Amino acid sequence: MNASHSFTVIYEEWNHETFDGFVGDLSDMMALYDKQADYFETDLLIAGYSEEKRRPVAIGWHNRKEAYRDMEPGKLYVHETGSVSFGLPALPSAESFDPVKHGIPAFDEARREKLNLWFGLGDQVNMGYRIDGSLGHAEVTESGIKSAWLKHWPDRVGEPIDPFKAGQIAMPL
């Protein structure tokens, strides 16, 4: 079982009719998740439309062993303005952000960054690349969510990611 499956199982056990109801229970849900998946270091970023706040919000959470980007482990952080990203270069304000002009280059740059894939767990080091597959963009508004695929990288399941490999040029979708 992986981290996203563990969270999905917990999420499906709770009945939420609104995003605000989900956010209200999220601290308890994440405490349960952390007990069940304590060996997974997890970064969670969930966005939705808050009817109470009448605007989109993003909720950030992580269970790393120490503070990460000024966020303490196990604490929920509500982001109501600007853009939020983990492990990406600085992005422009939400008002001037363009997914193609800013998003694709940011993910291409992050895709080329080699890091410890064990994320500091234990003494082992496993250096590699972490961004593969496809890149999508979702815009959350009061009327719903609009999403689109922006790019696909031709990586193969089971093979190491090599962003510099000849013929590995990503194609816009």
Secondary structure, 3 states (H helix, E strand, C coil): CCHHHHHHHHHHHCCCCCHHHHHHHHHHHHHHHHHHCCCCCCEEEEEEEECCCCEEEEEEEECCCCCECCECCCCCEEECCCCCCCCCCCCCCCCCCCHHHHHHHHHHHHHCCCEECCCCCCCCCCEECCCCCEEEEEEEECCEEEEEEEEECCCCCCCCCCCCCCCCCCEEC
